[in-house]
Amino acid sequence: MTADPPFSETFEIVRFDPLNADIPEKEWRTLGREALDPNPFFGPDFLRPFLEHLGQKGVRLLVLRDRKSARWLVAAPVGRRRQGLVLRANTTWATEYSPLGTPLVDPQATDNAVRGFLAAGAEPGGLFAIPYLPLQCETATRLKGAAVRSSVVFARAARAGHGAGATGEAQLAAADSGKRRKEMRRLLRRLGEHGNVRFASLAGHETLQGFEAFLHLEAAGWKGRAGSALLSLPETAAFARLAIEQRAAIDGVRIDQLWAGDRLIAALVLFRDGGSVFSWKIAFDEDFARYSPGAQIALQALRTNLASDNFSSADSLAIPGHAMIEPLWRGRLNTGTLLHAEGLLGVLKRPLCTADANLEQTARRVARALKRRLAG
């Protein structure tokens, strides 16, 4: 643990190594539970297994807390990486395994507290990026309000999700209607030729065995052949198993399954945090691809979410434009990277950083288009 020089009589900034035993875990969990917007990837049950097994040594848990009560008011894991092709900046630690950069913000945090957190995040170097930030959430409103003149938003995108209540029911009705409804049910009837078709939803301790089944299902498919399945590397398998075990202990994970007889056809791993659901990993048996197992399990997950107590929203965490999930989860989550500049150096570097990031995105689009052309 290291503490920054005092900048306020009310607040203090502390930087914890998330893997050290000196971290006040009770305060960490309290903030995660009460935050304006949940982020299951920034709690100890996911972050510690990730850092322990995937070796991100430079990441520190940046915390702004009240001096008198020691109550945590704002927190996020922060590291340093390139935002584009060249320039580096401090950033909340969103990754391919956790594409959500929302800091944990206590409802009692004042604008001065949020501003102090942003200023600390920008040191050293003057820039602090918060990627994959849902732009309509309360946290984004607070962050933008506290730094209205010193921040910009770039890398805007929209990914699939769905709402709750009447909004969610309307989205389900639109996704599961007409020709799609008839076709999906026809495919399920045909799948029944291979055994009794059933959906299952696992929670708590049941998810441990369910996750093992998921791991082997994923490894048997294209991700296994490409070397990107969780079982492809010992370290990713160890990280994922430990994260699922620890989140299962707090009822923070659900696994939805599609079966035909005694054969697992599809599985979807979802994280639960408060009333929010985050779709983390999906896999299906490619021998049964003609029955649209991925779409079947995604549509069933939508139904299960809507029937769950206290459900408020779902985030697919999928890439924008995902061909399978977007026609089914009809809501859209607008995201972007909030880039905060601190001091003269940060202000000078900010336009260079956004231009660099935009250049990288353009290069990626060109590379994807060229790859599709060559494949065709």
C-alpha positions, 0 to 999 in steps of 0.5 A: 500500500502506498498513500499519495501526498495529502491533497485534501483535509477530507479525502486521501488517495491510496494505491493498493496492490490487489494481491497483498493481504493488507488491503481492507477487503470489507471496505472493498466489498462494501463499495462494490455492493453499494456502487452507483453502477456495478462492475463485477470485474473490479471486485476481489472475486474476479480481479485477484484471480485475474491478476494472480494468474495472468501476471499484470504486475503494474496494476494497482487498486486506486482508492479515494477514501474519507480520511475520518471514517476510512470509507471507500468513495471511489475505486478502480484497478489502474494500470498503464497501456497504449491507447492507440498505436503509440501513446500510453496513458493510465487506464482503468483495467478493462481487458478482453476478459472484462470489457467494462471500465466503470469505476466503483463510485459510492452514492455519497461521493461528492464531485470533489471526491470524483474530481480528486480520483480523476486527478490521481488517476492521471498521475504520472503523465497527465492522462487517465482513460476509462474505457468501455464506460456505459455513457448513460449510467449514473457513474458516467454522469458523475465523472463527466460532471466532475471533469466537464472541461478536462475530459473528452469521450472517444471510441464510441460504440454500441453493444447489445443488452436488454432492459427489465420490466415492460421494456425488456418484455417488449424487446423479448416480444420483438426478438421472439416473434414471426418467422424467427419464433416459428423457426426457433421452435422448429429447430428445437423440435428437430433437436429433440430427435437427439434426446429430450430437450431441456434448458437448465439454469445453475446458480451457487455451488451447482455452477462449479460443475457446470463451469467444468462442462462449459470449459470442455465444451468451449475447448472442443470448438473453434476456440480450442482449435485457435488456442483461445479457449480458457483451457488452452493455457494453464494460466487462463484455466486457473484464473477462470476456475478460481474466479467462478469459484469465488463468485459462486460463493457470493451467488455472483454467477449463473450458467444457463444450459441447453441439453438434448438427452444427456448431451450438453449442446450450449452453455452461457456463463453470466455474472450477476451483480445486484440487479445487473447481469453480464453475459461473460462466455458462451460455447456450443457443440458445433455438431449441432450448429444447424439447430442454432444453439447459441441463439437458443441459449441467448434467447432463453437467458433473456427469458430467465433474466426477465423472470429473475427477482430484482433484475434491472438490466443485462449487458451482453459484453459482446463486440458491437455488431455481433451477428448472433446476439444483436437480433435477440437482445434488442437494447443497446448499451452506448459505450465510450472511452472517457479521457481525462487530462490533468495539468498542462502536460495532460491537456497538450497530450489529450488530442494526440492520444485521441488521434492515435486511438482513432488511427488504430481503430481505422487500421483495425477496420482496414485489416478486417476488411482486407481479411474478409476480402482475402477469405472470400 
